[in-house]
Amino acid sequence: MVVPIATNFRDAFNKLGLELISKEDFKDYYVERDDSPILDLVERILMDDAPSKYLFTGLRASGKTTELRRLMFKLESNYFVVYFSAMKDLALVDIDYKDVLLNMVLQTLRAIENQGVQISQDIVKDIYELLKQLSGQVVITRVESKTRGLDLGAKLSALVMEISGRYGSEVETRKEMRTKTEYLVQDVIQRFNLLIVDLKQKIGKPLLIIVDDLEKADLERAEDIYYKHSFTLVQPQCKVIFTIPVSLIFAPFWKQVELNYITPQYCLPLKSVKTRKGEIDKDGVDFLINIVLQRVSPDLFDKEALIKLALWSGGVVVDFLRMVRDCCVKAQRRGLKSIDLDLGRETFDSLINDYWRPLQEMYYPKLVEVHEKKDAKDVKNDEELRFLLYLLAVLEYDRRRWYDVHPAVERILFEKGLIKE
């Protein structure tokens, strides 16, 4: 069956904002990338008998979520896969290791219920009592009022839903549960491990948890979670994939993090759209354009405009799609028949402003250094570089081991007279 593509700007805008969530989405819209480490990671997970923990990284907005969902579909026949987003289910602004651990438990319980798996009543009772200890009186009162006369399984389900609903949005609930979890962290791990064993006995599959979007936490919190509290996060007896900020692998303590988690990190490289010499990298440009043309009719674009938008994105998928979608809005409002280069320049100017706002003057010398030297061995690895990677002001093209400043930042440096055109 041929998948219908968008032939007007309204449909194009919505199709280009579509997340690939289902198998059908992947079949219809996924654009294969030959540089993804996901296939190696799938093979390692299948070969590994231990409850290992895996670290998955890459620059923000490089397509990690899409690749993790691809992995999930490849492994779901061998594993009971639990996927959750730290950005959607937790508060990234003040996240800590207890949030991650507790939500691994909660999300596993939710997945068990959603898939209709019956776990042992002893396990249900133990976890229910533990979660009651961790919850505040308000939560317990609400749950007991709602579940009066129901069995223990229904009570546990209601308690999990109540905690999950409040944890990410209510600061006081989060603080109270963190404090109690810290005192009872070994109890949490012990009962979680009993649940993991029971789950495998019931369905014949081991548990695999994917914790996405943790790489969006700031560097200080990432250090606290992955370095200072790694011992806690490796204790659950299941396999877990954690996402980490790419800047973390440049930190002085990185080697210790790798030793704590045992397995090496897997890095999704950014698609380069130009070479170190500034020439167009056709493979990278074609990859981005194919994402659009898989969903939208080519009649809505001047080809030159799509090429330029790909180049101006620096290979950052989210920036590219954002500019294309912004063009759709402008074209619709102006009654245009297609998106041309002038419209593309307007959206690039908006992107430049977004990169300019968080950049402080103190970082300009570092950005000039990256722009001039490019090679990883020539650019000093320091806190400024790590922060600029986090901002996407500096982009790393990992397989080629070189850096460049984002094209929007390059324009800022040029306008300030710090580099030549």
C-alpha positions as CSV (number, residue, x, y, z in Angstrom):
1,M,0.0,0.0,0.0
2,V,1.3,3.4,-1.0
3,V,1.4,5.9,1.9
4,P,-0.3,9.2,0.9
5,I,2.0,12.2,1.1
6,A,1.1,15.7,1.9
7,T,0.2,17.9,-1.1
8,N,-0.6,21.1,0.8
9,F,1.2,23.2,3.4
10,R,-1.3,22.4,6.2
11,D,-0.9,18.6,5.8
12,A,2.9,19.0,5.3
13,F,3.2,21.0,8.6
14,N,1.5,18.2,10.5
15,K,3.2,15.3,8.7
16,L,6.6,16.8,9.4
17,G,5.7,17.1,13.1
18,L,4.8,13.4,13.3
19,E,6.8,11.3,15.8
20,L,7.5,7.8,14.8
21,I,5.9,5.8,17.6
22,S,4.3,2.7,16.1
23,K,5.6,0.0,13.8
24,E,3.4,1.3,11.1
25,D,5.0,4.8,11.4
26,F,8.4,3.3,11.0
27,K,7.3,1.2,8.0
28,D,5.8,4.3,6.3
29,Y,8.2,7.1,7.2
30,Y,11.5,5.9,8.6
31,V,14.6,6.9,6.6
32,E,17.4,4.4,7.1
33,R,20.7,5.7,8.5
34,D,23.8,3.6,7.9
35,D,25.8,5.4,10.7
36,S,23.5,4.3,13.6
37,P,25.0,2.2,16.4
38,I,21.6,0.8,17.2
39,L,22.2,-2.5,15.2
40,D,25.4,-3.1,17.2
41,L,23.6,-2.3,20.4
42,V,20.8,-4.7,19.5
43,E,23.3,-7.5,18.9
44,R,25.1,-6.8,22.1
45,I,21.9,-6.9,24.2
46,L,20.9,-10.2,22.6
47,M,24.3,-11.8,23.2
48,D,24.7,-10.5,26.8
49,D,23.4,-12.8,29.5
50,A,24.1,-10.3,32.3
51,P,21.7,-7.5,33.5
52,S,23.9,-4.9,31.9
53,K,23.4,-1.2,31.7
54,Y,24.1,0.6,28.4
55,L,24.8,4.3,27.8
56,F,23.4,5.8,24.7
57,T,24.4,9.3,23.6
58,G,24.7,11.8,20.8
59,L,24.1,15.5,20.3
60,R,20.6,16.7,21.3
61,A,18.1,16.7,18.4
62,S,20.2,14.2,16.4
63,G,17.5,11.5,16.2
64,K,18.2,9.4,19.3
65,T,14.5,8.9,20.2
66,T,13.7,7.6,16.8
67,E,16.7,5.2,16.9
68,L,15.7,4.0,20.4
69,R,12.2,3.2,19.3
70,R,13.6,1.4,16.3
71,L,15.7,-0.7,18.8
72,M,12.5,-1.3,20.9
73,F,10.7,-2.8,18.0
74,K,13.6,-5.0,17.1
75,L,13.8,-6.5,20.6
76,E,10.2,-6.7,21.7
77,S,9.9,-10.4,20.7
78,N,12.9,-11.2,23.0
79,Y,12.3,-8.8,25.9
80,F,9.6,-7.2,27.9
81,V,10.5,-3.7,26.9
82,V,9.5,-0.7,29.0
83,Y,10.2,2.7,27.4
84,F,9.6,6.0,29.1
85,S,10.7,9.6,28.6
86,A,12.3,11.5,31.5
87,M,11.2,14.7,29.9
88,K,7.5,13.8,29.7
89,D,7.3,11.8,33.0
90,L,9.7,13.7,35.3
91,A,10.8,17.2,36.0
92,L,14.2,17.5,34.3
93,V,14.9,20.9,35.9
94,D,15.6,19.3,39.2
95,I,15.9,15.6,38.4
96,D,18.0,13.3,40.5
97,Y,18.9,9.6,40.7
98,K,16.0,8.7,43.0
99,D,13.5,10.0,40.4
100,V,15.1,7.7,37.8
101,L,15.1,4.6,40.0
102,L,11.6,5.1,41.3
103,N,10.2,5.7,37.9
104,M,11.8,2.6,36.5
105,V,9.7,0.8,39.1
106,L,6.5,2.7,38.4
107,Q,6.8,2.5,34.6
108,T,7.4,-1.2,34.8
109,L,4.3,-1.7,36.9
110,R,2.3,0.4,34.4
111,A,3.5,-1.7,31.5
112,I,2.7,-4.9,33.4
113,E,-0.8,-3.8,33.9
114,N,-1.2,-2.5,30.3
115,Q,-0.1,-5.9,28.9
116,G,-2.3,-7.9,31.3
117,V,0.5,-9.8,33.0
118,Q,-0.5,-11.3,36.4
119,I,2.3,-11.1,38.9
120,S,2.4,-13.0,42.2
121,Q,0.2,-11.7,45.0
122,D,3.2,-11.7,47.4
123,I,5.0,-9.3,45.1
124,V,1.9,-7.2,44.7
125,K,1.5,-6.9,48.4
126,D,5.2,-6.1,49.1
127,I,5.3,-3.4,46.4
128,Y,2.0,-1.9,47.5
129,E,3.2,-1.6,51.1
130,L,6.5,-0.1,49.9
131,L,4.9,2.5,47.8
132,K,2.5,3.4,50.6
133,Q,5.6,4.0,52.8
134,L,7.0,6.3,50.1
135,S,3.8,8.2,49.4
136,G,2.4,11.1,51.4
137,Q,-0.8,10.8,53.5
138,V,-2.7,12.8,50.9
139,V,-1.9,10.2,48.2
140,I,-2.7,7.2,50.4
141,T,-6.0,8.7,51.5
142,R,-7.1,9.4,47.9
143,V,-6.2,5.9,46.8
144,E,-7.9,4.1,49.7
145,S,-11.0,6.2,49.2
146,K,-11.2,5.4,45.5
147,T,-10.4,1.6,45.8
148,R,-12.5,0.8,48.9
149,G,-13.8,-2.8,48.4
150,L,-11.4,-3.6,45.5
151,D,-8.7,-6.3,45.5
152,L,-5.0,-5.6,46.1
153,G,-4.1,-5.5,42.4
154,A,-6.6,-2.7,41.8
155,K,-5.3,-0.8,44.8
156,L,-1.7,-1.1,43.5
157,S,-2.7,0.0,40.1
158,A,-4.5,3.1,41.5
159,L,-1.6,3.9,43.7
160,V,0.9,3.7,40.8
161,M,-1.3,6.0,38.7
162,E,-1.7,8.5,41.6
163,I,2.0,8.7,42.2
164,S,2.9,8.9,38.5
165,G,0.4,11.7,37.9
166,R,1.7,13.8,40.8
167,Y,5.4,13.0,40.7
168,G,6.4,15.1,37.7
169,S,4.1,18.1,38.4
170,E,4.0,18.5,42.2
171,V,7.2,19.8,43.8
172,E,6.2,18.9,47.4
173,T,5.1,15.4,46.4
174,R,8.4,14.9,44.6
175,K,10.5,16.2,47.6
176,E,8.6,14.0,50.1
177,M,9.0,10.9,48.1
178,R,12.7,11.6,47.4
179,T,13.4,11.9,51.1
180,K,11.7,8.6,51.9
181,T,13.2,6.8,48.9
182,E,16.7,7.8,50.1
183,Y,16.2,6.1,53.4
184,L,14.6,3.1,51.8
185,V,16.6,2.8,48.5
186,Q,17.8,-0.7,49.2
187,D,14.2,-1.8,49.9
188,V,13.2,-0.3,46.6
189,I,15.9,-2.1,44.7
190,Q,15.3,-5.4,46.6
191,R,11.6,-5.5,45.8
192,F,12.1,-4.3,42.3
193,N,14.5,-7.2,41.7
194,L,11.9,-9.6,43.1
195,L,9.4,-8.2,40.6
196,I,11.9,-8.6,37.7
197,V,12.4,-12.2,38.6
198,D,8.7,-12.9,38.9
199,L,8.0,-11.1,35.6
200,K,10.5,-13.3,33.7
201,Q,9.0,-16.5,35.3
202,K,5.5,-15.5,34.2
203,I,6.2,-14.5,30.6
204,G,9.5,-16.1,29.8
205,K,11.2,-12.8,28.8
206,P,13.7,-10.7,30.7
207,L,13.0,-7.0,31.3
208,L,14.6,-4.3,29.3
209,I,14.0,-0.6,30.3
210,I,14.8,2.3,28.0
211,V,15.1,5.7,29.8
212,D,14.9,8.3,27.1
213,D,15.5,12.1,27.2
214,L,17.8,12.0,30.3
215,E,20.5,13.6,28.1
216,K,18.4,16.8,28.2
217,A,19.2,17.3,31.9
218,D,21.8,19.9,32.6
219,L,25.4,18.8,33.0
220,E,25.6,19.1,36.8
221,R,22.5,16.9,37.3
222,A,23.9,14.4,34.7
223,E,27.1,14.2,36.7
224,D,25.2,13.6,39.9
225,I,23.1,10.8,38.4
226,Y,25.6,8.9,36.3
227,Y,28.8,9.5,38.2
228,K,28.0,10.1,41.9
229,H,25.1,7.6,42.0
230,S,26.0,5.0,39.4
231,F,26.2,2.3,42.0
232,T,22.5,2.6,42.8
233,L,21.4,2.6,39.1
234,V,23.3,-0.5,38.2
235,Q,21.7,-2.6,40.9
236,P,18.4,-3.5,39.3
237,Q,18.7,-7.0,37.9
238,C,17.5,-6.1,34.4
239,K,19.0,-4.5,31.3
240,V,18.6,-0.7,31.1
241,I,19.5,1.7,28.3
242,F,20.2,5.2,29.8
243,T,20.5,8.3,27.6
244,I,23.3,10.6,28.6
245,P,24.5,14.1,27.4
246,V,27.2,13.8,24.8
247,S,29.2,16.5,26.8
248,L,29.4,14.0,29.6
249,I,31.9,11.8,27.6
250,F,34.3,14.8,27.6
251,A,34.3,15.2,31.3
252,P,37.4,14.4,33.3
253,F,35.6,11.6,35.3
254,W,34.2,9.9,32.2
255,K,36.5,6.9,32.4
256,Q,35.2,6.1,35.9
257,V,31.6,6.3,34.6
258,E,32.4,3.8,31.9
259,L,34.0,1.5,34.5
260,N,31.0,1.8,36.8
261,Y,28.6,0.8,34.0
262,I,31.0,-1.7,32.5
263,T,29.7,-1.5,28.9
264,P,31.0,1.2,26.5
265,Q,28.9,4.1,25.4
266,Y,27.1,4.1,22.1
267,C,27.1,7.4,20.3
268,L,24.7,8.3,17.5
269,P,26.8,10.6,15.2
270,L,25.4,13.8,13.8
271,K,24.9,13.6,10.0
272,S,27.4,16.0,8.5
273,V,26.0,18.2,5.7
274,K,29.4,19.6,4.7
275,T,33.0,18.5,4.8
276,R,35.8,20.0,6.8
277,K,36.7,22.0,3.7
278,G,33.2,23.4,3.5
279,E,32.1,21.3,0.5
280,I,28.6,19.9,0.5
281,D,28.3,16.4,2.0
282,K,25.7,14.9,-0.4
283,D,24.9,11.9,1.8
284,G,24.0,14.0,4.8
285,V,22.0,16.5,2.8
286,D,20.1,13.7,1.0
287,F,19.3,12.0,4.3
288,L,17.6,15.2,5.6
289,I,15.8,15.9,2.4
290,N,14.5,12.3,2.2
291,I,12.9,12.7,5.7
292,V,10.8,15.5,4.1
293,L,10.1,13.8,0.8
294,Q,9.0,10.6,2.5
295,R,6.1,12.6,3.9
296,V,5.6,15.6,1.6
297,S,5.2,16.2,-2.2
298,P,8.3,17.7,-3.8
299,D,6.0,20.1,-5.6
300,L,5.8,22.2,-2.4
301,F,9.5,23.0,-2.5
302,D,12.1,24.6,-4.7
303,K,14.9,22.0,-4.6
304,E,17.5,24.7,-3.9
305,A,15.5,25.9,-0.9
306,L,15.5,22.3,0.7
307,I,19.3,22.0,0.1
308,K,20.0,25.3,1.7
309,L,17.7,24.5,4.7
310,A,19.6,21.2,5.2
311,L,23.0,23.1,5.1
312,W,21.8,25.8,7.4
313,S,20.7,23.1,10.0
314,G,24.2,21.8,10.3
315,G,22.7,18.3,10.3
316,V,20.6,18.9,13.4
317,V,17.4,17.1,12.4
318,V,15.1,19.2,14.7
319,D,16.5,22.5,13.4
320,F,16.0,21.3,9.8
321,L,12.4,20.2,10.4
322,R,11.6,23.3,12.4
323,M,12.7,25.5,9.6
324,V,10.8,23.5,7.0
325,R,7.6,23.6,9.1
326,D,8.0,27.3,9.7
327,C,8.3,27.7,5.9
328,C,5.0,25.8,5.5
329,V,3.3,28.3,7.9
330,K,4.6,31.3,6.1
331,A,3.8,29.9,2.6
332,Q,0.2,29.1,3.7
333,R,-0.3,32.6,5.2
334,R,1.0,34.2,2.0
335,G,-0.8,32.0,-0.4
336,L,2.3,30.7,-2.1
337,K,2.5,27.6,-4.3
338,S,5.9,26.5,-3.2
339,I,8.6,27.3,-0.7
340,D,11.5,29.2,-2.2
341,L,14.9,30.3,-1.1
342,D,13.8,33.7,0.1
343,L,11.3,32.1,2.5
344,G,14.0,29.7,3.6
345,R,16.3,32.7,4.5
346,E,13.6,34.2,6.7
347,T,13.3,31.0,8.8
348,F,17.1,30.8,9.0
349,D,17.1,34.3,10.4
350,S,14.7,33.2,13.1
351,L,17.0,30.3,14.0
352,I,20.0,32.6,14.2
353,N,18.1,34.7,16.8
354,D,17.4,31.6,18.9
355,Y,21.1,30.6,19.0
356,W,22.2,34.2,19.6
357,R,20.1,34.7,22.8
358,P,21.8,32.2,25.1
359,L,25.4,32.9,23.8
360,Q,27.4,35.1,26.2
361,E,30.4,37.1,24.9
362,M,32.8,35.0,27.0
363,Y,32.2,32.0,24.7
364,Y,33.1,33.8,21.4
365,P,36.8,33.1,21.5
366,K,36.1,29.4,22.0
367,L,33.7,29.4,19.1
368,V,36.3,31.1,16.9
369,E,38.8,28.5,18.0
370,V,36.5,25.7,16.9
371,H,35.7,27.4,13.6
372,E,39.3,27.8,12.7
373,K,40.8,24.5,14.0
374,K,37.9,22.0,13.6
375,D,40.0,18.9,14.2
376,A,39.2,17.3,17.6
377,K,42.9,16.9,18.5
378,D,43.5,20.6,18.0
379,V,40.5,22.0,20.0
380,K,41.1,22.2,23.7
381,N,38.7,19.9,25.6
382,D,37.5,22.1,28.5
383,E,34.2,23.2,30.2
384,E,33.5,25.8,27.6
385,L,33.6,23.2,24.8
386,R,31.3,20.8,26.8
387,F,28.8,23.6,27.5
388,L,28.8,24.7,23.8
389,L,28.2,21.1,22.7
390,Y,25.3,21.0,25.1
391,L,23.8,24.2,23.6
392,L,24.4,22.8,20.0
393,A,26.4,25.9,19.3
394,V,29.3,23.5,18.6
395,L,28.5,20.4,16.6
396,E,30.6,17.2,16.7
397,Y,30.8,14.9,13.7
398,D,31.9,11.9,15.6
399,R,32.9,9.4,12.9
400,R,35.1,12.0,11.4
401,R,36.4,13.3,14.7
402,W,35.9,16.9,13.9
403,Y,33.9,19.9,15.2
404,D,32.3,22.9,13.6
405,V,30.1,25.7,14.9
406,H,26.4,25.6,14.0
407,P,25.7,27.5,10.8
408,A,23.5,29.9,12.8
409,V,26.4,30.6,15.2
410,E,28.8,30.9,12.3
411,R,26.6,33.8,10.9
412,I,26.6,35.4,14.4
413,L,30.4,35.3,14.5
414,F,30.6,36.7,10.9
415,E,28.2,39.6,11.7
416,K,30.4,40.5,14.8
417,G,33.5,40.6,12.6
418,L,35.1,37.7,14.4
419,I,35.5,35.5,11.3
420,K,35.7,36.0,7.6
421,E,32.7,35.0,5.4
